[in-house]
Each structure stands twice: as C-alpha cells, then as structure tokens.
Amino acid sequence: MVPVCDLVRNFTGLPYETVDYRNDVFKKVYAEIYPHKEEQVIQLMQEADETNVGLIKAQALLNVL
C-alpha cells in the first residue's frame, strides 16, 4: 500500500498546488482507500474547500486522508 503522503504528492506534485477533489478519478481512489466511506471523505473535503469551487490545497487533502 502506498503511504498517504506519497499519494498526495503524486496527485498534486507540489505542496502549494490544489486538488480537484470532485474528479471521478479521485472518487475511485477514495473508494479504494476507504471502501464504503468515500462519501464521508468527500464531505470532509467539502468542509476543507474554503472557496467552494471544488479545489483544496494538498495539505487539506493530506489531513482528510
């Protein structure tokens, strides 16, 4: 299993970049990491989405995961 910090780095590249957490690819990854809890993960990311545009910072993704 890939460590979460490596997963975040692979998704975002750099710590200051943002992640489109609503992307279907990400949703499949959430389902793999947390089976049957992907909706809860998305809810946590929505809470971390300060601007409500579907983007969160890499650190917020790391915190949620």
N, C-alpha and C positions, 0 to 999 in steps of 0.2 A: 504494500500500500504506500502511496506517495504521501509524504508529510504535507500537512496543510499549508505551511509556509512556502513549500516548493510549488504547490498547486496555485497559490495566489500569484507567485512570481511568474509562473507560466501564463496565467490569464492576463496579467496586467503589464508585465515587463518591468516597469519602474514603480517605486512606491508612491509617486505623486500622480500616477495615471488613474483614470476612473474606469469602472467596470459597468457594462450594461447588464445588470443582474436579471433583467426580464428576457434576455436572449434564450431561445429554445435550447441551444447547446448547453448553456449554464443550467437550465432546468433539468436536463438529463444527468448532468454531473451531480446536482443536489440529490437527485433520486438515487444515484449510485452511492453517494457518501452517507446519506441519511434516508434509507428506504422507508417509504410511507410517511415521511415527515417533511417532504420538500415544500409543501405549502407553509409550514411553520417557518422554514428557513427563509422563504420569500417574504413572509410577513416581517421577520426581523430585519431583512434588508430594506423593506419599505420604510420601516421606522428609522433606519440609518440614512435614508435618502433625504437629505436636508432640503433639496430644491424640488423634490417630487417630479423629477424628469426621467427617472429610471437609471440614474447613474450614482454609484457610490465610490468612494475612494478605496484603494487597495487595502488600507488599514481597516476600514469598516468591514470589508469582506472577510479579512482575516479574523476580526473579532467575532463576527457571526458564525463563521465555520468553527 
